[in-house]
Amino acid sequence: MGNLDNQQLLEHTKLIQSDLDEFNKKLYDHLQGDSPLIASVAQHLLRSKGKRIRPAFLFLSSHAADNFTPHTVDSSLALEFIHTATLLHDDVVDESKMRRGQETVNAQWTNLISVLMGDYLFAKAFRIMVGVESVDLMKSISRATERVSIGELRQIEETGNYELSEDEYMTIIADKTASLFDVACEIGPILGNRGKRECHRFAQFGENIGIAFQIVDDLLDFVGDAKVTGKEPGNDVLTGKITLPLIYSLRKTGKASKKEIISYLRQNSSREKLDKVYQFIQENGGIEYAYNKANRISEEGLEAISHIPDSDYLKCLVNMVQFTTARAS
């Protein structure tokens, strides 16, 4: 992540810095001592801790609606362990070598260790949830975890399917990514015992933010800077992953042009094809369309929690929403 992004993120999360500090301490404590190998892999993961986007949304939304409880940080830990576990498994599936600017676990160790470490983190997450003693929390996080798996399997199933529709793509990313944002924002009203209607509002907010986040993440595969994102752009194109900029551009172009670019995508697996595909998407407005769609969806998400009274926490939450979508601007 670039210096500007770091500075912006620190500004947007300054009100919850003590919560994030507690989160980081507990995260460190949970990953110590089970075995030398686990400790080594854990240290590697802790060095590339990411932006803590999901905990930040959980803490800000909980404070903004007066739902912060003694169990909030532990709940965020369970969610972060699940998220990290899915990344470890993702890197094996995608054969990724880099994440967040450093070698992936599967690259530095083996695929087997990466998968088993992911399983270990899943187990840690559910052990933490048992300690929180909330059946509704366990239901919500379990459902989200199931959705992540469904989304991942659907994405693999649709690899190389250049007829994938926008609706199908949206369903996949809603499951794969937005499900964890959904539950991150729903945890506040669950722990605050606010009722089903309030839980639904915050879940809808999180779902929309998660969808927008993934659209922008997919955009970064075309417009991202490896020094900022920590991964080389173009990986989605090279591996046959179909994302919104390409879906829109294929839909907009004529039959002959569509046939030509699909043929090129299927026959050419070198990085030389990236320039041609990027030019095709630019000419057909795919980048702009995806960016505008992410902005619109995030604004709709904010409408779901428009009933929250104005506060400094709410202002920071709105800024965090804008931060997540501005990454590809």
KALIN-V189812 format. One record per helix or strand of 2 or more residues. SS is the DSSP state (2 for helix, 1 for strand). FROM is the first residue (numbers start at 1). TO is the last residue. If there is no record, write none. Layout:
# KALIN-V189812
SS,FROM,TO / SS,FROM,TO
This chain:
# KALIN-V189812
2,3,12 / 2,14,30 / 2,36,47 / 2,53,64 / 2,72,94 / 1,98,99 / 1,102,103 / 2,105,108 / 2,111,132 / 2,135,157 / 2,166,191 / 2,196,223 / 2,226,229 / 2,235,239 / 2,244,252 / 2,255,267 / 2,273,283 / 2,286,304 / 2,312,326
